[in-house]
Amino acid sequence: MISSGKILKKYQVQPLKRLSQSFLRDDNIARKIVLAADLQKTDIVLEIGAGHGILTRLLAPEVRQVIAVDIDPAMIAILEKELVKEQEGNIRIVLADILKMDITGLCEGLPEQQLKVIGNIPYAISTEILFHLLAHRRMISQTVLMVQREVADRLTGLPGTKAYGVPTVLLSMHARLVKLFDVSPRCFYPRPRVTSSVISLTFRERPRVDLSDEVFFAKIVKAAFSSRRKTLWNNLRSAAWLNLEADKLKAVLASCGLDEHIRGEALPVEIFGVLSNKLFAAAQSVRNDYGNE
């Protein structure tokens, strides 16, 4: 098997800044990523940002099928030329923007949570990709992704820390997040200015709290962090769409054991879920009252 570094030299790959391309060239790190996914022969893997195929070639012998996705036609051409020599006959190469892919449609006919997602994803859109995967989580059992270390720290941040924020809460409600290991800039071409981290997200069959309305929950979380210097009370009062009078909002906070001085960053994920459900019920009650007038 030709090394990843030789493939980059062979095709004189010139990374595109507009696509945030930074290619993993350390085969040992690639093997660690594949090992972390705990692959089974029955697994179907969606690889995001397949690039020059450093992960693709290692994944194929371990699973039922690899769906290797990349947005760059030049990378797709390299994959098609190189993998045709050594592929196991189970690699599907797809030119596509992962953010526009209907992952559920891609897995039509498969049982729920059949898919595993692996990749060295573009750092500029890593959060968008994570939320895209979250939206299709019913088809995904696990993801193992390379992200910027700062993003990994945010996703695994604890309540009361600066790292803890909207992505932490929204993803932690539906997934178990673990930071696996860091990766030095020396392992990439070109070298990024930041350290990278490999993370694992295992999607839960049910959220940590049964939510009355997931869209409403997301809006509450975003409102709670809309101004980190402000208290939860002030941020929610500023959310005009919530349409709750001050006394009702205070009553809901009190029922959750929260005072007016607490900040959103102090709330554990489960409390956010409980708060969202109670605010949703209160908002529904107000709408019903107006409808009966």
Backbone bond lengths (Angstrom), bond angles and torsions (degrees), N, CA, C in turn:
res aa  C-N    CA-C-N  psi(-1)  N-CA   C-N-CA  omega(-1)  CA-C   N-CA-C  phi
1 M - - - 1.473 - - 1.529 109.20 -
2 I 1.319 117.12 123.36 1.458 121.74 179.57 1.524 110.02 -66.02
3 S 1.333 117.57 139.54 1.464 121.47 -178.37 1.518 110.23 -70.54
4 S 1.338 115.15 156.95 1.465 120.06 -178.93 1.521 111.43 -64.45
5 G 1.352 115.61 -36.38 1.461 118.87 179.34 1.519 112.29 -62.47
6 K 1.335 117.21 -38.89 1.465 121.41 179.48 1.528 111.46 -68.28
7 I 1.335 116.48 -34.36 1.468 119.13 177.79 1.524 110.29 -65.55
8 L 1.332 116.76 -42.51 1.470 120.69 178.96 1.530 110.54 -60.74
9 K 1.342 116.24 -40.08 1.472 120.34 179.20 1.521 111.28 -72.76
10 K 1.313 116.54 -40.67 1.463 121.70 -178.03 1.518 111.60 -57.49
11 Y 1.337 116.43 -42.32 1.466 120.66 -177.06 1.528 112.61 -99.07
12 Q 1.342 116.01 5.23 1.468 121.20 179.28 1.530 111.11 47.09
13 V 1.310 114.21 52.20 1.465 121.46 -175.94 1.526 110.59 -63.37
14 Q 1.321 115.54 127.08 1.461 122.69 176.30 1.534 108.42 -111.92
15 P 1.328 118.17 104.19 1.470 121.13 -177.60 1.525 112.33 -57.81
16 L 1.318 115.33 140.96 1.463 121.71 -179.64 1.524 109.90 -96.35
17 K 1.331 115.83 120.61 1.462 120.09 -179.71 1.522 111.77 -63.13
18 R 1.334 117.02 -35.93 1.465 120.02 -177.23 1.526 111.87 -65.72
19 L 1.316 117.36 -19.15 1.464 121.39 177.59 1.524 112.07 -104.90
20 S 1.341 115.82 6.95 1.476 121.36 -179.63 1.525 111.15 54.62
21 Q 1.327 117.28 38.28 1.461 120.14 -176.07 1.530 111.73 -75.10
22 S 1.309 114.98 128.09 1.456 123.43 172.09 1.523 105.89 -147.15
23 F 1.322 116.82 108.57 1.463 121.63 -168.61 1.526 112.10 -88.97
24 L 1.313 115.33 128.57 1.459 120.60 172.76 1.525 108.09 -65.71
25 R 1.338 117.02 130.08 1.470 119.94 -178.71 1.530 111.90 -125.49
26 D 1.318 116.84 4.47 1.457 121.36 -179.82 1.526 109.12 -97.16
27 D 1.322 116.28 108.66 1.463 120.42 -176.04 1.529 112.60 -66.35
28 N 1.329 117.52 -28.89 1.461 120.25 177.87 1.521 111.34 -67.09
29 I 1.335 117.06 -40.44 1.461 120.80 176.61 1.526 109.72 -65.51
30 A 1.325 116.57 -39.75 1.465 120.30 178.05 1.524 110.72 -59.19
31 R 1.335 116.33 -42.34 1.466 119.99 178.84 1.527 111.43 -65.10
32 K 1.338 116.82 -36.98 1.472 120.56 177.87 1.534 111.09 -63.94
33 I 1.320 116.18 -38.48 1.470 120.46 179.07 1.527 110.45 -64.74
34 V 1.316 115.96 -46.79 1.468 120.56 -179.95 1.531 110.35 -62.82
35 L 1.320 116.64 -42.04 1.464 120.90 178.98 1.526 111.19 -62.59
36 A 1.332 116.64 -37.78 1.466 121.17 -178.42 1.520 112.79 -64.74
37 A 1.329 117.20 -22.87 1.463 120.80 -177.88 1.522 112.92 -78.34
38 D 1.340 117.33 -9.55 1.468 122.09 177.87 1.536 110.15 50.02
39 L 1.319 115.26 57.63 1.464 121.16 -172.65 1.525 112.96 -74.49
40 Q 1.334 113.97 147.87 1.455 122.00 175.86 1.533 108.39 -120.53
41 K 1.324 116.35 157.12 1.463 120.66 -178.06 1.532 112.91 -62.56
42 T 1.336 116.83 -20.12 1.463 120.61 179.98 1.522 113.23 -89.78
43 D 1.325 117.82 -5.00 1.464 121.56 -175.19 1.529 112.13 -72.18
44 I 1.326 113.70 147.30 1.467 121.63 167.95 1.516 106.28 -112.52
45 V 1.330 116.87 127.49 1.461 121.72 -175.45 1.519 110.44 -112.56
46 L 1.324 115.71 129.61 1.460 122.26 169.75 1.527 106.43 -98.22
47 E 1.337 116.31 114.33 1.454 120.09 179.21 1.524 109.52 -99.87
48 I 1.317 115.77 120.90 1.464 121.53 -179.31 1.525 109.24 -94.75
49 G 1.320 115.88 127.47 1.464 119.89 179.71 1.515 111.37 69.44
50 A 1.325 116.24 57.56 1.469 120.45 -175.43 1.521 112.85 -63.65
51 G 1.345 117.15 -26.86 1.459 120.57 176.85 1.508 113.20 56.27
52 H 1.343 116.64 -127.56 1.466 121.52 -177.20 1.530 111.81 -90.43
53 G 1.325 117.82 5.57 1.462 120.33 170.29 1.513 116.44 93.62
54 I 1.325 118.45 17.21 1.461 120.72 -177.68 1.526 111.96 -60.88
55 L 1.328 117.07 -37.65 1.461 120.97 177.03 1.528 111.25 -87.06
56 T 1.314 116.32 -37.15 1.467 121.39 -175.30 1.521 112.02 -54.72
57 R 1.333 115.83 -45.05 1.465 120.76 -176.93 1.529 112.39 -67.59
58 L 1.330 115.86 -28.81 1.467 119.92 178.13 1.528 111.69 -81.95
59 L 1.327 116.02 -30.80 1.468 120.65 -178.00 1.525 112.27 -73.11
60 A 1.333 116.59 -41.79 1.463 121.33 -170.41 1.530 114.68 -53.35
61 P 1.333 119.51 -44.63 1.472 118.38 -177.86 1.530 113.86 -70.30
62 E 1.336 116.20 -13.44 1.465 119.98 -172.76 1.523 114.27 -97.00
63 V 1.341 117.83 -13.08 1.465 119.89 -169.22 1.528 111.70 -134.48
64 R 1.316 114.02 174.25 1.469 120.91 178.70 1.522 111.21 -71.48
65 Q 1.346 116.70 -43.92 1.466 120.48 -179.67 1.519 110.32 -155.30
66 V 1.336 115.98 145.09 1.468 122.64 171.67 1.526 107.96 -115.49
67 I 1.322 116.06 125.29 1.464 121.25 173.26 1.525 105.70 -103.05
68 A 1.323 116.27 100.06 1.464 122.24 -173.87 1.524 109.64 -93.19
69 V 1.328 115.97 113.98 1.466 121.92 -174.51 1.526 110.49 -111.24
70 D 1.319 116.06 134.45 1.461 121.03 172.98 1.526 108.51 -148.60
71 I 1.325 115.31 149.39 1.470 120.60 -177.15 1.528 112.04 -92.01
72 D 1.343 117.20 -10.93 1.464 122.22 -174.41 1.536 110.40 -98.66
73 P 1.330 118.27 115.21 1.476 120.80 179.22 1.525 113.16 -56.52
74 A 1.335 117.44 -32.22 1.465 120.39 179.82 1.525 110.78 -65.53
75 M 1.324 116.62 -39.12 1.469 120.48 178.40 1.529 110.55 -70.04
76 I 1.312 116.15 -37.50 1.470 119.97 177.93 1.524 109.99 -61.68
77 A 1.320 116.69 -40.15 1.471 120.93 179.23 1.528 110.87 -63.35
78 I 1.341 116.84 -40.59 1.466 120.64 178.17 1.524 110.38 -64.56
79 L 1.325 116.22 -44.60 1.461 120.34 179.17 1.527 111.13 -58.49
80 E 1.322 115.61 -45.12 1.464 119.69 -177.32 1.531 111.53 -66.18
81 K 1.330 117.13 -35.91 1.461 120.08 -179.87 1.527 111.97 -74.65
82 E 1.324 117.12 -42.64 1.459 121.23 -174.35 1.528 113.02 -80.21
83 L 1.325 116.17 -40.81 1.458 118.86 -173.27 1.518 113.17 -78.68
84 V 1.323 117.08 -19.74 1.463 119.45 179.19 1.532 110.47 -64.10
85 K 1.332 116.95 -23.61 1.463 121.59 -178.49 1.528 111.76 -78.53
86 E 1.334 116.07 -32.02 1.452 118.16 -169.35 1.521 114.79 -132.09
87 Q 1.318 117.84 1.51 1.458 118.62 -177.13 1.524 111.50 -68.75
88 E 1.313 113.65 155.38 1.457 121.15 -176.81 1.536 111.93 -83.57
89 G 1.332 117.18 4.22 1.461 120.26 -176.11 1.511 112.54 83.32
90 N 1.314 116.43 9.65 1.466 120.65 -177.04 1.520 112.02 -125.26
91 I 1.335 115.98 23.15 1.470 120.36 178.76 1.521 109.48 -107.80
92 R 1.314 115.06 123.82 1.465 121.58 176.24 1.523 107.45 -109.54
93 I 1.320 117.26 117.17 1.465 122.55 -176.37 1.529 108.75 -98.28
94 V 1.334 115.91 126.21 1.465 121.11 -173.58 1.525 110.22 -128.01
95 L 1.327 116.16 124.92 1.462 121.91 172.12 1.524 107.90 -87.43
96 A 1.328 116.95 110.79 1.467 119.44 -175.81 1.518 110.73 -166.06
97 D 1.327 114.68 159.17 1.461 123.26 170.77 1.526 106.52 -90.72
98 I 1.315 117.52 115.76 1.464 120.69 -174.98 1.529 112.00 -58.36
99 L 1.331 116.97 -30.38 1.463 120.15 -178.86 1.528 112.24 -71.05
100 K 1.323 116.53 -15.85 1.464 120.23 178.77 1.525 112.33 -106.30
101 M 1.302 116.36 2.50 1.465 120.11 -178.47 1.526 110.89 -83.36
102 D 1.313 114.90 135.79 1.463 121.18 172.62 1.527 107.06 -86.74
103 I 1.313 115.74 94.72 1.463 119.82 -175.24 1.520 111.22 -65.75
104 T 1.313 116.81 -35.78 1.466 120.17 178.54 1.526 110.15 -63.07
105 G 1.333 116.14 -43.72 1.462 120.17 177.88 1.515 111.96 -64.89
106 L 1.320 115.81 -34.73 1.455 121.43 178.52 1.528 111.13 -61.71
107 C 1.326 114.88 -31.47 1.468 120.59 -176.64 1.526 112.49 -102.78
108 E 1.319 116.40 22.71 1.466 120.24 -178.58 1.534 110.47 -57.39
109 G 1.321 114.29 130.14 1.458 120.03 -179.50 1.512 114.21 95.22
110 L 1.342 116.57 -11.03 1.457 119.99 178.36 1.522 110.19 -90.50
111 P 1.330 117.84 151.62 1.463 119.83 174.50 1.530 110.20 -67.54
112 E 1.336 116.25 160.60 1.461 120.13 179.61 1.526 110.72 -60.48
113 Q 1.338 114.92 150.06 1.462 123.76 178.75 1.534 112.44 52.50
114 Q 1.320 115.52 42.13 1.460 121.32 178.20 1.522 111.17 -92.18
115 L 1.334 117.07 -23.48 1.452 122.13 -170.06 1.533 111.73 -91.26
116 K 1.339 115.53 142.90 1.458 120.84 167.62 1.523 107.66 -115.71
117 V 1.331 116.20 141.81 1.461 121.13 -177.06 1.523 108.71 -117.15
118 I 1.318 115.57 128.86 1.466 121.88 -177.35 1.523 108.19 -135.38
119 G 1.324 116.89 145.53 1.453 117.00 175.32 1.512 115.06 170.16
120 N 1.312 114.25 161.53 1.460 123.81 170.56 1.516 105.39 -101.67
121 I 1.323 116.50 92.43 1.462 120.34 -167.73 1.525 112.29 -87.09
122 P 1.339 118.07 151.95 1.470 121.44 178.49 1.522 110.75 -59.76
123 Y 1.325 116.51 126.08 1.462 120.04 -174.88 1.527 112.66 -65.50
124 A 1.340 117.14 -29.37 1.465 120.49 -177.19 1.526 112.44 -65.31
125 I 1.334 116.81 -25.02 1.469 119.83 -178.15 1.530 111.44 -126.38
126 S 1.329 116.77 25.34 1.466 119.53 -176.56 1.520 112.66 -62.25
127 T 1.334 117.41 -40.67 1.467 119.90 -179.60 1.524 110.58 -66.03
128 E 1.339 116.52 -41.46 1.464 119.97 178.63 1.537 110.51 -62.14
129 I 1.318 116.55 -39.92 1.468 120.05 179.02 1.524 110.58 -64.91
130 L 1.316 117.06 -42.63 1.465 121.01 179.45 1.528 111.43 -60.70
131 F 1.324 116.47 -42.40 1.462 119.41 179.16 1.529 111.32 -70.86
132 H 1.330 117.06 -30.64 1.462 120.59 175.78 1.528 109.79 -65.71
133 L 1.307 116.63 -41.51 1.460 120.86 176.88 1.524 110.45 -66.33
134 L 1.317 116.30 -38.65 1.467 120.69 177.74 1.522 110.73 -59.09
135 A 1.325 116.55 -40.73 1.465 120.71 -179.44 1.530 111.84 -65.81
136 H 1.331 117.41 -23.69 1.475 122.02 -179.62 1.533 111.31 -111.25
137 R 1.327 116.38 23.78 1.461 120.66 -171.03 1.521 114.15 -62.53
138 R 1.314 118.34 -22.76 1.464 119.17 -177.04 1.528 111.81 -66.37
139 M 1.323 116.84 -19.11 1.459 120.41 178.15 1.529 112.22 -96.93
140 I 1.334 117.01 -6.25 1.468 120.93 -171.15 1.524 110.55 -115.61
141 S 1.313 116.72 129.11 1.462 120.06 176.74 1.523 111.16 -89.66
142 Q 1.329 116.37 -42.52 1.460 119.98 -174.36 1.512 110.56 -152.12
143 T 1.330 115.60 150.24 1.457 120.59 172.05 1.522 108.65 -129.11
144 V 1.316 116.30 142.27 1.464 122.82 171.99 1.524 105.75 -127.94
145 L 1.330 116.15 114.00 1.457 120.71 -170.85 1.520 111.55 -132.96
146 M 1.326 114.88 147.31 1.454 121.79 171.42 1.523 108.17 -93.28
147 V 1.337 116.00 124.89 1.457 121.45 179.29 1.527 108.66 -135.20
148 Q 1.310 116.04 171.94 1.457 120.45 173.33 1.526 109.01 -65.29
149 R 1.322 118.04 141.41 1.467 120.62 -176.26 1.525 112.15 -57.85
150 E 1.313 116.26 -36.01 1.466 119.71 178.22 1.527 111.35 -59.72
151 V 1.334 116.80 -38.92 1.466 120.77 177.79 1.526 110.27 -67.29
152 A 1.318 116.71 -43.28 1.472 120.58 178.09 1.519 111.15 -59.36
153 D 1.326 116.23 -41.01 1.471 120.38 179.44 1.519 111.29 -66.41
154 R 1.335 116.32 -35.95 1.470 119.35 178.25 1.525 110.92 -67.74
155 L 1.317 115.51 -42.61 1.464 119.63 -176.79 1.521 112.28 -66.17
156 T 1.316 116.37 -29.99 1.463 120.12 -177.94 1.532 111.77 -105.48
157 G 1.341 116.40 12.75 1.460 120.75 -178.62 1.525 112.49 -65.48
158 L 1.320 115.46 154.55 1.462 122.09 -179.76 1.520 110.71 -101.49
159 P 1.341 118.38 151.64 1.468 121.03 177.06 1.527 111.10 -52.92
160 G 1.318 115.68 139.35 1.454 120.72 179.24 1.505 114.32 91.43
161 T 1.346 117.52 -3.25 1.462 120.87 178.46 1.524 110.25 -106.01
162 K 1.326 116.19 161.70 1.461 120.85 179.21 1.527 111.60 -66.19
163 A 1.330 116.26 -28.99 1.469 120.14 -178.54 1.521 111.78 -69.45
164 Y 1.302 117.09 -28.44 1.469 122.56 -175.78 1.520 109.69 -70.86
165 G 1.352 116.45 126.57 1.456 119.22 -177.96 1.512 112.10 -162.29
166 V 1.316 116.12 -160.13 1.467 122.10 -175.61 1.537 112.23 -57.10
167 P 1.347 119.63 -50.66 1.465 118.13 -179.72 1.526 112.58 -60.07
168 T 1.335 116.86 -38.25 1.468 120.71 179.68 1.515 110.59 -57.43
169 V 1.339 115.52 -50.38 1.465 120.94 -174.34 1.529 111.24 -68.70
170 L 1.331 117.05 -48.45 1.464 120.03 -175.39 1.528 111.63 -65.03
171 L 1.328 117.27 -41.18 1.465 119.48 -179.63 1.527 111.79 -77.20
172 S 1.335 117.13 -38.05 1.467 119.89 -179.11 1.522 112.25 -67.42
173 M 1.319 117.46 -24.48 1.462 119.81 176.51 1.533 110.63 -62.25
174 H 1.319 116.19 -32.75 1.466 120.46 -172.88 1.521 114.61 -115.15
175 A 1.329 118.02 -3.82 1.468 119.79 -175.78 1.518 111.88 -145.85
176 R 1.311 115.42 154.71 1.462 122.13 170.01 1.524 106.56 -93.48
177 L 1.320 115.92 119.75 1.458 120.99 -175.04 1.519 110.26 -108.75
178 V 1.333 115.89 130.60 1.461 121.16 179.43 1.525 108.73 -135.79
179 K 1.327 115.54 130.87 1.468 120.22 171.06 1.517 107.48 -85.56
180 L 1.339 117.79 121.16 1.456 121.79 -172.58 1.526 112.96 -89.74
181 F 1.337 117.14 -54.12 1.464 119.84 179.75 1.522 109.69 -164.79
182 D 1.332 114.81 158.57 1.461 121.76 177.76 1.522 110.07 -91.55
183 V 1.339 114.69 156.18 1.467 120.88 179.51 1.529 108.93 -130.74
184 S 1.306 115.96 126.92 1.463 121.90 -177.52 1.527 111.74 -68.57
185 P 1.338 117.09 148.32 1.475 120.34 174.60 1.525 112.85 -57.11
186 R 1.346 117.63 -23.15 1.473 121.58 -179.09 1.527 112.32 -64.27
187 C 1.326 116.36 -16.69 1.470 120.57 -176.26 1.520 113.10 -85.40
188 F 1.336 117.36 4.43 1.462 121.46 -173.89 1.529 111.59 -124.95
189 Y 1.327 114.16 157.19 1.468 121.43 169.14 1.525 108.08 -130.81
190 P 1.344 116.56 122.00 1.466 126.91 -10.18 1.530 110.69 -72.34
191 R 1.319 116.24 165.38 1.456 119.72 180.00 1.530 110.53 -69.09
192 P 1.325 118.10 124.29 1.459 119.55 174.89 1.528 109.74 -73.41
193 R 1.308 116.29 164.81 1.466 120.71 179.45 1.522 111.96 -84.60
194 V 1.306 116.41 -1.87 1.463 120.34 -175.48 1.528 109.95 -125.88
195 T 1.332 115.18 159.74 1.461 121.22 172.55 1.520 108.44 -81.37
196 S 1.297 116.50 146.37 1.460 122.04 179.60 1.527 110.16 -105.54
197 S 1.322 115.89 164.73 1.458 121.74 176.27 1.522 109.31 -140.18
198 V 1.314 115.65 147.51 1.463 121.34 173.32 1.519 107.35 -101.07
199 I 1.329 115.86 128.55 1.463 121.00 -178.78 1.530 109.93 -121.70
200 S 1.307 114.64 157.10 1.460 121.36 175.19 1.521 108.84 -122.21
201 L 1.329 115.72 131.94 1.463 121.82 173.01 1.518 107.93 -121.73
202 T 1.312 115.96 121.00 1.459 120.97 176.36 1.518 107.67 -110.53
203 F 1.321 116.69 113.77 1.460 120.00 -175.38 1.528 111.10 -74.03
204 R 1.311 114.75 135.79 1.464 121.95 -179.57 1.528 110.10 -79.01
205 E 1.320 116.39 150.98 1.459 119.47 174.48 1.525 110.29 -69.19
206 R 1.340 116.61 -31.76 1.462 121.69 175.74 1.518 108.17 -134.32
207 P 1.326 118.43 148.89 1.468 120.03 178.22 1.522 111.47 -65.42
208 R 1.309 116.42 164.69 1.464 121.22 -178.86 1.528 111.65 -62.83
209 V 1.328 115.99 -27.06 1.467 122.71 173.31 1.518 107.34 -133.78
210 D 1.316 117.89 131.90 1.469 120.09 176.32 1.526 108.81 -66.20
211 L 1.314 116.52 115.18 1.459 121.81 -173.03 1.528 111.26 -91.28
212 S 1.323 115.85 137.01 1.464 120.81 176.42 1.522 111.00 -66.19
213 D 1.351 115.65 -37.04 1.459 120.82 -178.47 1.528 107.79 -155.83
214 E 1.333 117.68 115.59 1.463 121.23 -175.91 1.526 112.84 -67.74
215 V 1.313 117.11 -37.11 1.470 120.20 178.37 1.519 110.18 -64.74
216 F 1.324 116.37 -42.94 1.462 121.56 178.11 1.532 109.89 -62.41
217 F 1.328 116.87 -42.91 1.464 121.47 178.16 1.523 110.63 -56.85
218 A 1.320 116.99 -46.91 1.462 120.78 -179.66 1.530 110.97 -62.09
219 K 1.307 117.36 -38.85 1.472 120.79 179.56 1.528 111.04 -66.88
220 I 1.318 116.81 -38.29 1.465 120.69 178.70 1.529 110.41 -65.25
221 V 1.321 116.47 -44.40 1.466 120.64 -179.94 1.525 110.35 -62.11
222 K 1.324 116.73 -45.41 1.466 120.12 179.84 1.517 111.30 -64.28
223 A 1.326 116.52 -38.21 1.464 120.16 177.62 1.524 111.00 -65.43
224 A 1.318 117.05 -39.96 1.462 121.77 -178.24 1.526 111.97 -62.60
225 F 1.341 116.81 -30.04 1.465 121.22 -178.93 1.536 112.31 -104.32
226 S 1.318 117.45 9.29 1.469 120.03 -174.16 1.528 112.17 -61.50
227 S 1.309 117.46 -31.49 1.464 122.37 172.81 1.521 106.97 -141.92
228 R 1.325 115.98 104.60 1.458 119.97 -172.80 1.522 112.90 -64.94
229 R 1.331 116.71 -22.38 1.465 119.28 179.37 1.520 112.15 -77.06
230 K 1.309 116.46 -19.06 1.459 120.21 -178.13 1.521 110.59 -90.31
231 T 1.314 115.48 158.13 1.457 120.68 176.80 1.525 110.10 -73.78
232 L 1.327 114.89 162.88 1.463 120.22 175.75 1.518 110.20 -56.54
233 W 1.313 116.25 -42.17 1.472 122.19 179.91 1.524 111.04 -57.19
234 N 1.324 116.43 -50.05 1.465 120.00 -177.78 1.522 111.98 -66.36
235 N 1.327 116.94 -38.84 1.462 119.32 178.90 1.526 111.65 -65.47
236 L 1.329 117.04 -41.89 1.460 119.75 179.62 1.528 111.25 -70.66
237 R 1.324 116.68 -34.43 1.471 119.63 176.65 1.524 111.30 -64.63
238 S 1.341 115.82 -28.62 1.470 120.60 -179.46 1.526 112.44 -80.80
239 A 1.325 116.34 -10.20 1.464 121.13 -179.95 1.527 109.06 -84.22
240 A 1.328 116.00 88.08 1.463 120.86 -174.62 1.525 112.26 -58.87
241 W 1.327 117.17 -31.78 1.466 121.70 -178.25 1.529 112.30 -63.86
242 L 1.344 115.74 -22.37 1.466 119.31 -178.90 1.532 110.93 -68.61
243 N 1.319 115.21 -34.70 1.470 121.54 172.30 1.539 113.09 54.97
244 L 1.347 115.05 45.29 1.463 120.01 175.97 1.524 109.55 -115.83
245 E 1.313 116.63 136.09 1.462 120.65 176.12 1.522 109.62 -68.51
246 A 1.336 114.64 157.01 1.462 120.61 -173.98 1.519 112.56 -57.05
247 D 1.328 117.53 -42.42 1.468 119.41 -177.03 1.526 111.71 -66.27
248 K 1.326 117.12 -36.48 1.467 119.94 178.97 1.525 111.03 -71.09
249 L 1.335 116.38 -38.11 1.456 119.90 177.62 1.526 110.43 -64.13
250 K 1.340 115.68 -42.72 1.464 119.75 177.93 1.522 111.08 -61.62
251 A 1.301 116.21 -39.76 1.466 120.65 -178.82 1.528 110.92 -64.33
252 V 1.333 116.48 -40.40 1.462 119.95 179.16 1.524 110.37 -65.84
253 L 1.333 116.95 -45.11 1.461 120.33 179.09 1.530 110.45 -60.08
254 A 1.325 116.17 -43.49 1.465 120.71 -179.45 1.532 111.07 -63.20
255 S 1.335 115.92 -38.20 1.472 119.60 -179.83 1.524 112.17 -66.40
256 C 1.334 115.89 -19.75 1.466 121.26 176.82 1.534 111.98 -95.54
257 G 1.343 115.59 2.68 1.461 120.01 -179.08 1.511 113.10 76.30
258 L 1.339 116.95 24.83 1.455 121.78 -177.44 1.516 110.57 -110.56
259 D 1.341 116.85 133.96 1.463 119.11 175.89 1.524 109.90 -95.33
260 E 1.309 115.69 176.84 1.470 120.68 -173.55 1.525 113.14 -75.40
261 H 1.322 117.33 -9.99 1.461 119.99 -174.83 1.532 113.55 -98.09
262 I 1.301 116.54 -7.29 1.467 119.77 -178.50 1.526 110.93 -73.42
263 R 1.315 115.68 146.77 1.465 121.20 176.88 1.527 110.32 -101.25
264 G 1.319 115.06 154.96 1.453 119.96 -177.79 1.515 113.08 -57.42
265 E 1.330 117.21 -35.92 1.461 120.96 -177.17 1.529 113.09 -65.59
266 A 1.333 117.25 -11.57 1.466 121.10 -179.57 1.529 112.65 -89.57
267 L 1.334 117.22 -10.25 1.467 120.69 -174.43 1.530 111.58 -86.01
268 P 1.327 117.93 126.16 1.464 120.04 171.98 1.529 110.64 -64.96
269 V 1.319 115.94 162.18 1.467 121.41 -176.99 1.530 110.97 -57.67
270 E 1.328 117.24 -43.50 1.468 120.30 -177.84 1.523 111.68 -62.06
271 I 1.339 117.32 -39.17 1.472 120.45 179.54 1.524 110.14 -66.25
272 F 1.331 116.53 -37.28 1.467 119.20 175.28 1.528 110.23 -59.35
273 G 1.326 116.66 -39.80 1.461 120.26 178.86 1.514 112.35 -64.53
274 V 1.321 116.38 -45.69 1.472 120.96 179.11 1.523 110.51 -63.97
275 L 1.341 115.95 -44.74 1.468 120.60 179.50 1.523 110.50 -60.48
276 S 1.320 117.12 -44.88 1.465 121.05 179.81 1.530 111.00 -59.03
277 N 1.320 117.13 -45.35 1.467 120.59 -179.10 1.525 111.70 -62.54
278 K 1.327 116.38 -40.51 1.469 119.77 -178.97 1.525 111.28 -71.99
279 L 1.323 116.87 -37.38 1.460 119.83 176.56 1.524 110.80 -68.02
280 F 1.320 116.25 -36.93 1.468 120.53 178.17 1.531 110.04 -63.13
281 A 1.334 116.60 -44.35 1.468 120.84 178.77 1.526 111.01 -63.28
282 A 1.340 116.30 -40.80 1.467 120.14 179.37 1.518 110.70 -66.25
283 A 1.335 117.11 -41.69 1.464 120.78 179.43 1.526 110.80 -65.54
284 Q 1.327 117.00 -39.30 1.462 120.88 177.65 1.525 110.87 -64.28
285 S 1.325 116.23 -38.98 1.462 121.22 179.06 1.522 111.32 -62.66
286 V 1.335 115.91 -40.49 1.476 120.44 178.29 1.521 110.08 -64.34
287 R 1.336 116.68 -43.22 1.457 119.71 179.90 1.526 111.03 -63.54
288 N 1.316 116.51 -39.70 1.469 120.45 178.80 1.518 111.08 -65.75
289 D 1.336 116.67 -38.06 1.461 120.64 179.03 1.521 110.69 -63.36
290 Y 1.360 115.04 -42.55 1.461 119.23 178.60 1.527 110.68 -65.31
291 G 1.342 115.10 -37.81 1.458 118.91 -178.40 1.511 113.17 -68.57
292 N 1.335 117.26 -23.27 1.467 120.54 -179.16 1.513 113.77 -90.62
293 E 1.361 115.07 -6.24 1.471 117.58 -179.77 1.536 111.13 -73.19
